[in-house]
Amino acid sequence: MNDELKAHREPLGDIVAAIHRATATVAVLSFVGYGVAAWLWFSGQPWLALGVATVSYLFFRLYPVLSVHWARWRSADDLRARAALEALERAWQGRSRRAVLLEVDAWLRKEGSKHD
């Protein structure tokens, strides 16, 4: 992990937490959609069930993009968080978002255990 990201420890923690919350929310909503689709299927409305299941699947496939945009939206007013997001975006150039976020998350967990 680069030093530029390490300089933004506190806002990065908030950003990663927001991304985790958004990811969990998208997953829960997607699986609720799958449940509604199953209920519709067994209620005799297979075409509507297929439509709901398809929309739920597409919504679930968008979770990486949605979760980052959610974190961006949540921290739009905080200047420190904006600087941390800009550092994250520079780190994402040439690397996958998932790899960078996993690295940042592991580093934050390690740093958090040092301060406990």
Phi and psi restraints in degrees (range 20) as a CNS / XPLOR table:
assign (resid 1 and name C) (resid 2 and name N)
       (resid 2 and name CA) (resid 2 and name C) 1.0 -81.7 20.0 2
assign (resid 2 and name N) (resid 2 and name CA)
       (resid 2 and name C) (resid 3 and name N) 1.0 162.4 20.0 2
assign (resid 2 and name C) (resid 3 and name N)
       (resid 3 and name CA) (resid 3 and name C) 1.0 -67.8 20.0 2
assign (resid 3 and name N) (resid 3 and name CA)
       (resid 3 and name C) (resid 4 and name N) 1.0 -27.7 20.0 2
assign (resid 3 and name C) (resid 4 and name N)
       (resid 4 and name CA) (resid 4 and name C) 1.0 -62.3 20.0 2
assign (resid 4 and name N) (resid 4 and name CA)
       (resid 4 and name C) (resid 5 and name N) 1.0 -40.5 20.0 2
assign (resid 4 and name C) (resid 5 and name N)
       (resid 5 and name CA) (resid 5 and name C) 1.0 -70.9 20.0 2
assign (resid 5 and name N) (resid 5 and name CA)
       (resid 5 and name C) (resid 6 and name N) 1.0 -36.2 20.0 2
assign (resid 5 and name C) (resid 6 and name N)
       (resid 6 and name CA) (resid 6 and name C) 1.0 -64.4 20.0 2
assign (resid 6 and name N) (resid 6 and name CA)
       (resid 6 and name C) (resid 7 and name N) 1.0 -24.4 20.0 2
assign (resid 6 and name C) (resid 7 and name N)
       (resid 7 and name CA) (resid 7 and name C) 1.0 -72.0 20.0 2
assign (resid 7 and name N) (resid 7 and name CA)
       (resid 7 and name C) (resid 8 and name N) 1.0 -14.0 20.0 2
assign (resid 7 and name C) (resid 8 and name N)
       (resid 8 and name CA) (resid 8 and name C) 1.0 -114.1 20.0 2
assign (resid 8 and name N) (resid 8 and name CA)
       (resid 8 and name C) (resid 9 and name N) 1.0 45.0 20.0 2
assign (resid 8 and name C) (resid 9 and name N)
       (resid 9 and name CA) (resid 9 and name C) 1.0 -58.4 20.0 2
assign (resid 9 and name N) (resid 9 and name CA)
       (resid 9 and name C) (resid 10 and name N) 1.0 -52.9 20.0 2
assign (resid 9 and name C) (resid 10 and name N)
       (resid 10 and name CA) (resid 10 and name C) 1.0 -65.6 20.0 2
assign (resid 10 and name N) (resid 10 and name CA)
       (resid 10 and name C) (resid 11 and name N) 1.0 -51.0 20.0 2
assign (resid 10 and name C) (resid 11 and name N)
       (resid 11 and name CA) (resid 11 and name C) 1.0 -64.5 20.0 2
assign (resid 11 and name N) (resid 11 and name CA)
       (resid 11 and name C) (resid 12 and name N) 1.0 -31.3 20.0 2
assign (resid 11 and name C) (resid 12 and name N)
       (resid 12 and name CA) (resid 12 and name C) 1.0 -63.8 20.0 2
assign (resid 12 and name N) (resid 12 and name CA)
       (resid 12 and name C) (resid 13 and name N) 1.0 -37.7 20.0 2
assign (resid 12 and name C) (resid 13 and name N)
       (resid 13 and name CA) (resid 13 and name C) 1.0 -61.0 20.0 2
assign (resid 13 and name N) (resid 13 and name CA)
       (resid 13 and name C) (resid 14 and name N) 1.0 -42.5 20.0 2
assign (resid 13 and name C) (resid 14 and name N)
       (resid 14 and name CA) (resid 14 and name C) 1.0 -66.6 20.0 2
assign (resid 14 and name N) (resid 14 and name CA)
       (resid 14 and name C) (resid 15 and name N) 1.0 -40.3 20.0 2
assign (resid 14 and name C) (resid 15 and name N)
       (resid 15 and name CA) (resid 15 and name C) 1.0 -65.4 20.0 2
assign (resid 15 and name N) (resid 15 and name CA)
       (resid 15 and name C) (resid 16 and name N) 1.0 -45.8 20.0 2
assign (resid 15 and name C) (resid 16 and name N)
       (resid 16 and name CA) (resid 16 and name C) 1.0 -64.0 20.0 2
assign (resid 16 and name N) (resid 16 and name CA)
       (resid 16 and name C) (resid 17 and name N) 1.0 -39.2 20.0 2
assign (resid 16 and name C) (resid 17 and name N)
       (resid 17 and name CA) (resid 17 and name C) 1.0 -63.4 20.0 2
assign (resid 17 and name N) (resid 17 and name CA)
       (resid 17 and name C) (resid 18 and name N) 1.0 -40.9 20.0 2
assign (resid 17 and name C) (resid 18 and name N)
       (resid 18 and name CA) (resid 18 and name C) 1.0 -64.7 20.0 2
assign (resid 18 and name N) (resid 18 and name CA)
       (resid 18 and name C) (resid 19 and name N) 1.0 -38.8 20.0 2
assign (resid 18 and name C) (resid 19 and name N)
       (resid 19 and name CA) (resid 19 and name C) 1.0 -64.9 20.0 2
assign (resid 19 and name N) (resid 19 and name CA)
       (resid 19 and name C) (resid 20 and name N) 1.0 -41.6 20.0 2
assign (resid 19 and name C) (resid 20 and name N)
       (resid 20 and name CA) (resid 20 and name C) 1.0 -63.9 20.0 2
assign (resid 20 and name N) (resid 20 and name CA)
       (resid 20 and name C) (resid 21 and name N) 1.0 -43.1 20.0 2
assign (resid 20 and name C) (resid 21 and name N)
       (resid 21 and name CA) (resid 21 and name C) 1.0 -62.9 20.0 2
assign (resid 21 and name N) (resid 21 and name CA)
       (resid 21 and name C) (resid 22 and name N) 1.0 -43.4 20.0 2
assign (resid 21 and name C) (resid 22 and name N)
       (resid 22 and name CA) (resid 22 and name C) 1.0 -64.4 20.0 2
assign (resid 22 and name N) (resid 22 and name CA)
       (resid 22 and name C) (resid 23 and name N) 1.0 -40.4 20.0 2
assign (resid 22 and name C) (resid 23 and name N)
       (resid 23 and name CA) (resid 23 and name C) 1.0 -63.4 20.0 2
assign (resid 23 and name N) (resid 23 and name CA)
       (resid 23 and name C) (resid 24 and name N) 1.0 -43.5 20.0 2
assign (resid 23 and name C) (resid 24 and name N)
       (resid 24 and name CA) (resid 24 and name C) 1.0 -64.2 20.0 2
assign (resid 24 and name N) (resid 24 and name CA)
       (resid 24 and name C) (resid 25 and name N) 1.0 -40.0 20.0 2
assign (resid 24 and name C) (resid 25 and name N)
       (resid 25 and name CA) (resid 25 and name C) 1.0 -63.9 20.0 2
assign (resid 25 and name N) (resid 25 and name CA)
       (resid 25 and name C) (resid 26 and name N) 1.0 -44.5 20.0 2
assign (resid 25 and name C) (resid 26 and name N)
       (resid 26 and name CA) (resid 26 and name C) 1.0 -62.4 20.0 2
assign (resid 26 and name N) (resid 26 and name CA)
       (resid 26 and name C) (resid 27 and name N) 1.0 -42.0 20.0 2
assign (resid 26 and name C) (resid 27 and name N)
       (resid 27 and name CA) (resid 27 and name C) 1.0 -63.6 20.0 2
assign (resid 27 and name N) (resid 27 and name CA)
       (resid 27 and name C) (resid 28 and name N) 1.0 -45.5 20.0 2
assign (resid 27 and name C) (resid 28 and name N)
       (resid 28 and name CA) (resid 28 and name C) 1.0 -62.8 20.0 2
assign (resid 28 and name N) (resid 28 and name CA)
       (resid 28 and name C) (resid 29 and name N) 1.0 -46.4 20.0 2
assign (resid 28 and name C) (resid 29 and name N)
       (resid 29 and name CA) (resid 29 and name C) 1.0 -63.2 20.0 2
assign (resid 29 and name N) (resid 29 and name CA)
       (resid 29 and name C) (resid 30 and name N) 1.0 -37.4 20.0 2
assign (resid 29 and name C) (resid 30 and name N)
       (resid 30 and name CA) (resid 30 and name C) 1.0 -63.9 20.0 2
assign (resid 30 and name N) (resid 30 and name CA)
       (resid 30 and name C) (resid 31 and name N) 1.0 -44.5 20.0 2
assign (resid 30 and name C) (resid 31 and name N)
       (resid 31 and name CA) (resid 31 and name C) 1.0 -73.1 20.0 2
assign (resid 31 and name N) (resid 31 and name CA)
       (resid 31 and name C) (resid 32 and name N) 1.0 -27.7 20.0 2
assign (resid 31 and name C) (resid 32 and name N)
       (resid 32 and name CA) (resid 32 and name C) 1.0 -64.0 20.0 2
assign (resid 32 and name N) (resid 32 and name CA)
       (resid 32 and name C) (resid 33 and name N) 1.0 -41.5 20.0 2
assign (resid 32 and name C) (resid 33 and name N)
       (resid 33 and name CA) (resid 33 and name C) 1.0 -60.7 20.0 2
assign (resid 33 and name N) (resid 33 and name CA)
       (resid 33 and name C) (resid 34 and name N) 1.0 -40.1 20.0 2
assign (resid 33 and name C) (resid 34 and name N)
       (resid 34 and name CA) (resid 34 and name C) 1.0 -63.2 20.0 2
assign (resid 34 and name N) (resid 34 and name CA)
       (resid 34 and name C) (resid 35 and name N) 1.0 -39.4 20.0 2
assign (resid 34 and name C) (resid 35 and name N)
       (resid 35 and name CA) (resid 35 and name C) 1.0 -63.8 20.0 2
assign (resid 35 and name N) (resid 35 and name CA)
       (resid 35 and name C) (resid 36 and name N) 1.0 -42.6 20.0 2
assign (resid 35 and name C) (resid 36 and name N)
       (resid 36 and name CA) (resid 36 and name C) 1.0 -62.5 20.0 2
assign (resid 36 and name N) (resid 36 and name CA)
       (resid 36 and name C) (resid 37 and name N) 1.0 -40.2 20.0 2
assign (resid 36 and name C) (resid 37 and name N)
       (resid 37 and name CA) (resid 37 and name C) 1.0 -62.7 20.0 2
assign (resid 37 and name N) (resid 37 and name CA)
       (resid 37 and name C) (resid 38 and name N) 1.0 -41.7 20.0 2
assign (resid 37 and name C) (resid 38 and name N)
       (resid 38 and name CA) (resid 38 and name C) 1.0 -64.3 20.0 2
assign (resid 38 and name N) (resid 38 and name CA)
       (resid 38 and name C) (resid 39 and name N) 1.0 -42.4 20.0 2
assign (resid 38 and name C) (resid 39 and name N)
       (resid 39 and name CA) (resid 39 and name C) 1.0 -61.7 20.0 2
assign (resid 39 and name N) (resid 39 and name CA)
       (resid 39 and name C) (resid 40 and name N) 1.0 -43.5 20.0 2
assign (resid 39 and name C) (resid 40 and name N)
       (resid 40 and name CA) (resid 40 and name C) 1.0 -62.9 20.0 2
assign (resid 40 and name N) (resid 40 and name CA)
       (resid 40 and name C) (resid 41 and name N) 1.0 -40.3 20.0 2
assign (resid 40 and name C) (resid 41 and name N)
       (resid 41 and name CA) (resid 41 and name C) 1.0 -60.1 20.0 2
assign (resid 41 and name N) (resid 41 and name CA)
       (resid 41 and name C) (resid 42 and name N) 1.0 -47.1 20.0 2
assign (resid 41 and name C) (resid 42 and name N)
       (resid 42 and name CA) (resid 42 and name C) 1.0 -78.1 20.0 2
assign (resid 42 and name N) (resid 42 and name CA)
       (resid 42 and name C) (resid 43 and name N) 1.0 -9.7 20.0 2
assign (resid 42 and name C) (resid 43 and name N)
       (resid 43 and name CA) (resid 43 and name C) 1.0 -90.2 20.0 2
assign (resid 43 and name N) (resid 43 and name CA)
       (resid 43 and name C) (resid 44 and name N) 1.0 3.2 20.0 2
assign (resid 43 and name C) (resid 44 and name N)
       (resid 44 and name CA) (resid 44 and name C) 1.0 89.6 20.0 2
assign (resid 44 and name N) (resid 44 and name CA)
       (resid 44 and name C) (resid 45 and name N) 1.0 21.6 20.0 2
assign (resid 44 and name C) (resid 45 and name N)
       (resid 45 and name CA) (resid 45 and name C) 1.0 -123.7 20.0 2
assign (resid 45 and name N) (resid 45 and name CA)
       (resid 45 and name C) (resid 46 and name N) 1.0 68.4 20.0 2
assign (resid 45 and name C) (resid 46 and name N)
       (resid 46 and name CA) (resid 46 and name C) 1.0 -64.6 20.0 2
assign (resid 46 and name N) (resid 46 and name CA)
       (resid 46 and name C) (resid 47 and name N) 1.0 -35.2 20.0 2
assign (resid 46 and name C) (resid 47 and name N)
       (resid 47 and name CA) (resid 47 and name C) 1.0 -69.4 20.0 2
assign (resid 47 and name N) (resid 47 and name CA)
       (resid 47 and name C) (resid 48 and name N) 1.0 -40.4 20.0 2
assign (resid 47 and name C) (resid 48 and name N)
       (resid 48 and name CA) (resid 48 and name C) 1.0 -65.9 20.0 2
assign (resid 48 and name N) (resid 48 and name CA)
       (resid 48 and name C) (resid 49 and name N) 1.0 -38.7 20.0 2
assign (resid 48 and name C) (resid 49 and name N)
       (resid 49 and name CA) (resid 49 and name C) 1.0 -61.6 20.0 2
assign (resid 49 and name N) (resid 49 and name CA)
       (resid 49 and name C) (resid 50 and name N) 1.0 -42.3 20.0 2
assign (resid 49 and name C) (resid 50 and name N)
       (resid 50 and name CA) (resid 50 and name C) 1.0 -62.9 20.0 2
assign (resid 50 and name N) (resid 50 and name CA)
       (resid 50 and name C) (resid 51 and name N) 1.0 -40.6 20.0 2
assign (resid 50 and name C) (resid 51 and name N)
       (resid 51 and name CA) (resid 51 and name C) 1.0 -63.7 20.0 2
assign (resid 51 and name N) (resid 51 and name CA)
       (resid 51 and name C) (resid 52 and name N) 1.0 -45.6 20.0 2
assign (resid 51 and name C) (resid 52 and name N)
       (resid 52 and name CA) (resid 52 and name C) 1.0 -64.6 20.0 2
assign (resid 52 and name N) (resid 52 and name CA)
       (resid 52 and name C) (resid 53 and name N) 1.0 -42.1 20.0 2
assign (resid 52 and name C) (resid 53 and name N)
       (resid 53 and name CA) (resid 53 and name C) 1.0 -64.0 20.0 2
assign (resid 53 and name N) (resid 53 and name CA)
       (resid 53 and name C) (resid 54 and name N) 1.0 -39.4 20.0 2
assign (resid 53 and name C) (resid 54 and name N)
       (resid 54 and name CA) (resid 54 and name C) 1.0 -65.4 20.0 2
assign (resid 54 and name N) (resid 54 and name CA)
       (resid 54 and name C) (resid 55 and name N) 1.0 -45.2 20.0 2
assign (resid 54 and name C) (resid 55 and name N)
       (resid 55 and name CA) (resid 55 and name C) 1.0 -63.1 20.0 2
assign (resid 55 and name N) (resid 55 and name CA)
       (resid 55 and name C) (resid 56 and name N) 1.0 -41.0 20.0 2
assign (resid 55 and name C) (resid 56 and name N)
       (resid 56 and name CA) (resid 56 and name C) 1.0 -62.9 20.0 2
assign (resid 56 and name N) (resid 56 and name CA)
       (resid 56 and name C) (resid 57 and name N) 1.0 -41.4 20.0 2
assign (resid 56 and name C) (resid 57 and name N)
       (resid 57 and name CA) (resid 57 and name C) 1.0 -64.0 20.0 2
assign (resid 57 and name N) (resid 57 and name CA)
       (resid 57 and name C) (resid 58 and name N) 1.0 -46.1 20.0 2
assign (resid 57 and name C) (resid 58 and name N)
       (resid 58 and name CA) (resid 58 and name C) 1.0 -64.0 20.0 2
assign (resid 58 and name N) (resid 58 and name CA)
       (resid 58 and name C) (resid 59 and name N) 1.0 -38.4 20.0 2
assign (resid 58 and name C) (resid 59 and name N)
       (resid 59 and name CA) (resid 59 and name C) 1.0 -61.9 20.0 2
assign (resid 59 and name N) (resid 59 and name CA)
       (resid 59 and name C) (resid 60 and name N) 1.0 -43.2 20.0 2
assign (resid 59 and name C) (resid 60 and name N)
       (resid 60 and name CA) (resid 60 and name C) 1.0 -64.7 20.0 2
assign (resid 60 and name N) (resid 60 and name CA)
       (resid 60 and name C) (resid 61 and name N) 1.0 -38.2 20.0 2
assign (resid 60 and name C) (resid 61 and name N)
       (resid 61 and name CA) (resid 61 and name C) 1.0 -66.0 20.0 2
assign (resid 61 and name N) (resid 61 and name CA)
       (resid 61 and name C) (resid 62 and name N) 1.0 -22.7 20.0 2
assign (resid 61 and name C) (resid 62 and name N)
       (resid 62 and name CA) (resid 62 and name C) 1.0 -88.2 20.0 2
assign (resid 62 and name N) (resid 62 and name CA)
       (resid 62 and name C) (resid 63 and name N) 1.0 3.3 20.0 2
assign (resid 62 and name C) (resid 63 and name N)
       (resid 63 and name CA) (resid 63 and name C) 1.0 -58.6 20.0 2
assign (resid 63 and name N) (resid 63 and name CA)
       (resid 63 and name C) (resid 64 and name N) 1.0 -35.1 20.0 2
assign (resid 63 and name C) (resid 64 and name N)
       (resid 64 and name CA) (resid 64 and name C) 1.0 -63.2 20.0 2
assign (resid 64 and name N) (resid 64 and name CA)
       (resid 64 and name C) (resid 65 and name N) 1.0 -42.6 20.0 2
assign (resid 64 and name C) (resid 65 and name N)
       (resid 65 and name CA) (resid 65 and name C) 1.0 -69.5 20.0 2
assign (resid 65 and name N) (resid 65 and name CA)
       (resid 65 and name C) (resid 66 and name N) 1.0 -45.5 20.0 2
assign (resid 65 and name C) (resid 66 and name N)
       (resid 66 and name CA) (resid 66 and name C) 1.0 -62.9 20.0 2
assign (resid 66 and name N) (resid 66 and name CA)
       (resid 66 and name C) (resid 67 and name N) 1.0 -40.0 20.0 2
assign (resid 66 and name C) (resid 67 and name N)
       (resid 67 and name CA) (resid 67 and name C) 1.0 -68.6 20.0 2
assign (resid 67 and name N) (resid 67 and name CA)
       (resid 67 and name C) (resid 68 and name N) 1.0 -37.8 20.0 2
assign (resid 67 and name C) (resid 68 and name N)
       (resid 68 and name CA) (resid 68 and name C) 1.0 -68.6 20.0 2
assign (resid 68 and name N) (resid 68 and name CA)
       (resid 68 and name C) (resid 69 and name N) 1.0 -41.7 20.0 2
assign (resid 68 and name C) (resid 69 and name N)
       (resid 69 and name CA) (resid 69 and name C) 1.0 -65.3 20.0 2
assign (resid 69 and name N) (resid 69 and name CA)
       (resid 69 and name C) (resid 70 and name N) 1.0 -35.8 20.0 2
assign (resid 69 and name C) (resid 70 and name N)
       (resid 70 and name CA) (resid 70 and name C) 1.0 -62.6 20.0 2
assign (resid 70 and name N) (resid 70 and name CA)
       (resid 70 and name C) (resid 71 and name N) 1.0 -45.7 20.0 2
assign (resid 70 and name C) (resid 71 and name N)
       (resid 71 and name CA) (resid 71 and name C) 1.0 -63.4 20.0 2
assign (resid 71 and name N) (resid 71 and name CA)
       (resid 71 and name C) (resid 72 and name N) 1.0 -39.6 20.0 2
assign (resid 71 and name C) (resid 72 and name N)
       (resid 72 and name CA) (resid 72 and name C) 1.0 -62.1 20.0 2
assign (resid 72 and name N) (resid 72 and name CA)
       (resid 72 and name C) (resid 73 and name N) 1.0 -43.2 20.0 2
assign (resid 72 and name C) (resid 73 and name N)
       (resid 73 and name CA) (resid 73 and name C) 1.0 -66.7 20.0 2
assign (resid 73 and name N) (resid 73 and name CA)
       (resid 73 and name C) (resid 74 and name N) 1.0 -41.2 20.0 2
assign (resid 73 and name C) (resid 74 and name N)
       (resid 74 and name CA) (resid 74 and name C) 1.0 -65.9 20.0 2
assign (resid 74 and name N) (resid 74 and name CA)
       (resid 74 and name C) (resid 75 and name N) 1.0 -29.0 20.0 2
assign (resid 74 and name C) (resid 75 and name N)
       (resid 75 and name CA) (resid 75 and name C) 1.0 -110.4 20.0 2
assign (resid 75 and name N) (resid 75 and name CA)
       (resid 75 and name C) (resid 76 and name N) 1.0 23.4 20.0 2
assign (resid 75 and name C) (resid 76 and name N)
       (resid 76 and name CA) (resid 76 and name C) 1.0 -65.9 20.0 2
assign (resid 76 and name N) (resid 76 and name CA)
       (resid 76 and name C) (resid 77 and name N) 1.0 -30.8 20.0 2
assign (resid 76 and name C) (resid 77 and name N)
       (resid 77 and name CA) (resid 77 and name C) 1.0 -88.3 20.0 2
assign (resid 77 and name N) (resid 77 and name CA)
       (resid 77 and name C) (resid 78 and name N) 1.0 -15.7 20.0 2
assign (resid 77 and name C) (resid 78 and name N)
       (resid 78 and name CA) (resid 78 and name C) 1.0 -91.2 20.0 2
assign (resid 78 and name N) (resid 78 and name CA)
       (resid 78 and name C) (resid 79 and name N) 1.0 117.2 20.0 2
assign (resid 78 and name C) (resid 79 and name N)
       (resid 79 and name CA) (resid 79 and name C) 1.0 -65.3 20.0 2
assign (resid 79 and name N) (resid 79 and name CA)
       (resid 79 and name C) (resid 80 and name N) 1.0 -37.8 20.0 2
assign (resid 79 and name C) (resid 80 and name N)
       (resid 80 and name CA) (resid 80 and name C) 1.0 -65.7 20.0 2
assign (resid 80 and name N) (resid 80 and name CA)
       (resid 80 and name C) (resid 81 and name N) 1.0 -40.0 20.0 2
assign (resid 80 and name C) (resid 81 and name N)
       (resid 81 and name CA) (resid 81 and name C) 1.0 -68.1 20.0 2
assign (resid 81 and name N) (resid 81 and name CA)
       (resid 81 and name C) (resid 82 and name N) 1.0 -36.0 20.0 2
assign (resid 81 and name C) (resid 82 and name N)
       (resid 82 and name CA) (resid 82 and name C) 1.0 -63.3 20.0 2
assign (resid 82 and name N) (resid 82 and name CA)
       (resid 82 and name C) (resid 83 and name N) 1.0 -41.4 20.0 2
assign (resid 82 and name C) (resid 83 and name N)
       (resid 83 and name CA) (resid 83 and name C) 1.0 -64.8 20.0 2
assign (resid 83 and name N) (resid 83 and name CA)
       (resid 83 and name C) (resid 84 and name N) 1.0 -38.3 20.0 2
assign (resid 83 and name C) (resid 84 and name N)
       (resid 84 and name CA) (resid 84 and name C) 1.0 -66.5 20.0 2
assign (resid 84 and name N) (resid 84 and name CA)
       (resid 84 and name C) (resid 85 and name N) 1.0 -39.6 20.0 2
assign (resid 84 and name C) (resid 85 and name N)
       (resid 85 and name CA) (resid 85 and name C) 1.0 -64.9 20.0 2
assign (resid 85 and name N) (resid 85 and name CA)
       (resid 85 and name C) (resid 86 and name N) 1.0 -38.6 20.0 2
assign (resid 85 and name C) (resid 86 and name N)
       (resid 86 and name CA) (resid 86 and name C) 1.0 -64.1 20.0 2
assign (resid 86 and name N) (resid 86 and name CA)
       (resid 86 and name C) (resid 87 and name N) 1.0 -39.1 20.0 2
assign (resid 86 and name C) (resid 87 and name N)
       (resid 87 and name CA) (resid 87 and name C) 1.0 -64.9 20.0 2
assign (resid 87 and name N) (resid 87 and name CA)
       (resid 87 and name C) (resid 88 and name N) 1.0 -39.7 20.0 2
assign (resid 87 and name C) (resid 88 and name N)
       (resid 88 and name CA) (resid 88 and name C) 1.0 -62.8 20.0 2
assign (resid 88 and name N) (resid 88 and name CA)
       (resid 88 and name C) (resid 89 and name N) 1.0 -42.7 20.0 2
assign (resid 88 and name C) (resid 89 and name N)
       (resid 89 and name CA) (resid 89 and name C) 1.0 -63.9 20.0 2
assign (resid 89 and name N) (resid 89 and name CA)
       (resid 89 and name C) (resid 90 and name N) 1.0 -36.8 20.0 2
assign (resid 89 and name C) (resid 90 and name N)
       (resid 90 and name CA) (resid 90 and name C) 1.0 -67.0 20.0 2
assign (resid 90 and name N) (resid 90 and name CA)
       (resid 90 and name C) (resid 91 and name N) 1.0 -36.9 20.0 2
assign (resid 90 and name C) (resid 91 and name N)
       (resid 91 and name CA) (resid 91 and name C) 1.0 -68.0 20.0 2
assign (resid 91 and name N) (resid 91 and name CA)
       (resid 91 and name C) (resid 92 and name N) 1.0 -28.6 20.0 2
assign (resid 91 and name C) (resid 92 and name N)
       (resid 92 and name CA) (resid 92 and name C) 1.0 -75.0 20.0 2
assign (resid 92 and name N) (resid 92 and name CA)
       (resid 92 and name C) (resid 93 and name N) 1.0 -15.5 20.0 2
assign (resid 92 and name C) (resid 93 and name N)
       (resid 93 and name CA) (resid 93 and name C) 1.0 -67.6 20.0 2
assign (resid 93 and name N) (resid 93 and name CA)
       (resid 93 and name C) (resid 94 and name N) 1.0 117.0 20.0 2
assign (resid 93 and name C) (resid 94 and name N)
       (resid 94 and name CA) (resid 94 and name C) 1.0 86.1 20.0 2
assign (resid 94 and name N) (resid 94 and name CA)
       (resid 94 and name C) (resid 95 and name N) 1.0 -4.3 20.0 2
assign (resid 94 and name C) (resid 95 and name N)
       (resid 95 and name CA) (resid 95 and name C) 1.0 -131.5 20.0 2
assign (resid 95 and name N) (resid 95 and name CA)
       (resid 95 and name C) (resid 96 and name N) 1.0 160.0 20.0 2
assign (resid 95 and name C) (resid 96 and name N)
       (resid 96 and name CA) (resid 96 and name C) 1.0 -76.9 20.0 2
assign (resid 96 and name N) (resid 96 and name CA)
       (resid 96 and name C) (resid 97 and name N) 1.0 148.3 20.0 2
assign (resid 96 and name C) (resid 97 and name N)
       (resid 97 and name CA) (resid 97 and name C) 1.0 -60.4 20.0 2
assign (resid 97 and name N) (resid 97 and name CA)
       (resid 97 and name C) (resid 98 and name N) 1.0 -41.2 20.0 2
assign (resid 97 and name C) (resid 98 and name N)
       (resid 98 and name CA) (resid 98 and name C) 1.0 -61.8 20.0 2
assign (resid 98 and name N) (resid 98 and name CA)
       (resid 98 and name C) (resid 99 and name N) 1.0 -44.0 20.0 2
assign (resid 98 and name C) (resid 99 and name N)
       (resid 99 and name CA) (resid 99 and name C) 1.0 -63.3 20.0 2
assign (resid 99 and name N) (resid 99 and name CA)
       (resid 99 and name C) (resid 100 and name N) 1.0 -43.1 20.0 2
assign (resid 99 and name C) (resid 100 and name N)
       (resid 100 and name CA) (resid 100 and name C) 1.0 -66.2 20.0 2
assign (resid 100 and name N) (resid 100 and name CA)
       (resid 100 and name C) (resid 101 and name N) 1.0 -44.0 20.0 2
assign (resid 100 and name C) (resid 101 and name N)
       (resid 101 and name CA) (resid 101 and name C) 1.0 -66.1 20.0 2
assign (resid 101 and name N) (resid 101 and name CA)
       (resid 101 and name C) (resid 102 and name N) 1.0 -36.5 20.0 2
assign (resid 101 and name C) (resid 102 and name N)
       (resid 102 and name CA) (resid 102 and name C) 1.0 -63.9 20.0 2
assign (resid 102 and name N) (resid 102 and name CA)
       (resid 102 and name C) (resid 103 and name N) 1.0 -40.6 20.0 2
assign (resid 102 and name C) (resid 103 and name N)
       (resid 103 and name CA) (resid 103 and name C) 1.0 -65.7 20.0 2
assign (resid 103 and name N) (resid 103 and name CA)
       (resid 103 and name C) (resid 104 and name N) 1.0 -44.4 20.0 2
assign (resid 103 and name C) (resid 104 and name N)
       (resid 104 and name CA) (resid 104 and name C) 1.0 -64.5 20.0 2
assign (resid 104 and name N) (resid 104 and name CA)
       (resid 104 and name C) (resid 105 and name N) 1.0 -43.0 20.0 2
assign (resid 104 and name C) (resid 105 and name N)
       (resid 105 and name CA) (resid 105 and name C) 1.0 -62.5 20.0 2
assign (resid 105 and name N) (resid 105 and name CA)
       (resid 105 and name C) (resid 106 and name N) 1.0 -44.3 20.0 2
assign (resid 105 and name C) (resid 106 and name N)
       (resid 106 and name CA) (resid 106 and name C) 1.0 -63.0 20.0 2
assign (resid 106 and name N) (resid 106 and name CA)
       (resid 106 and name C) (resid 107 and name N) 1.0 -41.4 20.0 2
assign (resid 106 and name C) (resid 107 and name N)
       (resid 107 and name CA) (resid 107 and name C) 1.0 -64.9 20.0 2
assign (resid 107 and name N) (resid 107 and name CA)
       (resid 107 and name C) (resid 108 and name N) 1.0 -42.1 20.0 2
assign (resid 107 and name C) (resid 108 and name N)
       (resid 108 and name CA) (resid 108 and name C) 1.0 -64.4 20.0 2
assign (resid 108 and name N) (resid 108 and name CA)
       (resid 108 and name C) (resid 109 and name N) 1.0 -39.4 20.0 2
assign (resid 108 and name C) (resid 109 and name N)
       (resid 109 and name CA) (resid 109 and name C) 1.0 -64.7 20.0 2
assign (resid 109 and name N) (resid 109 and name CA)
       (resid 109 and name C) (resid 110 and name N) 1.0 -41.2 20.0 2
assign (resid 109 and name C) (resid 110 and name N)
       (resid 110 and name CA) (resid 110 and name C) 1.0 -65.5 20.0 2
assign (resid 110 and name N) (resid 110 and name CA)
       (resid 110 and name C) (resid 111 and name N) 1.0 -43.9 20.0 2
assign (resid 110 and name C) (resid 111 and name N)
       (resid 111 and name CA) (resid 111 and name C) 1.0 -65.3 20.0 2
assign (resid 111 and name N) (resid 111 and name CA)
       (resid 111 and name C) (resid 112 and name N) 1.0 -37.7 20.0 2
assign (resid 111 and name C) (resid 112 and name N)
       (resid 112 and name CA) (resid 112 and name C) 1.0 -64.5 20.0 2
assign (resid 112 and name N) (resid 112 and name CA)
       (resid 112 and name C) (resid 113 and name N) 1.0 -35.9 20.0 2
assign (resid 112 and name C) (resid 113 and name N)
       (resid 113 and name CA) (resid 113 and name C) 1.0 -71.6 20.0 2
assign (resid 113 and name N) (resid 113 and name CA)
       (resid 113 and name C) (resid 114 and name N) 1.0 -23.2 20.0 2
assign (resid 113 and name C) (resid 114 and name N)
       (resid 114 and name CA) (resid 114 and name C) 1.0 -71.6 20.0 2
assign (resid 114 and name N) (resid 114 and name CA)
       (resid 114 and name C) (resid 115 and name N) 1.0 -30.0 20.0 2
assign (resid 114 and name C) (resid 115 and name N)
       (resid 115 and name CA) (resid 115 and name C) 1.0 -93.7 20.0 2
assign (resid 115 and name N) (resid 115 and name CA)
       (resid 115 and name C) (resid 116 and name N) 1.0 -4.1 20.0 2
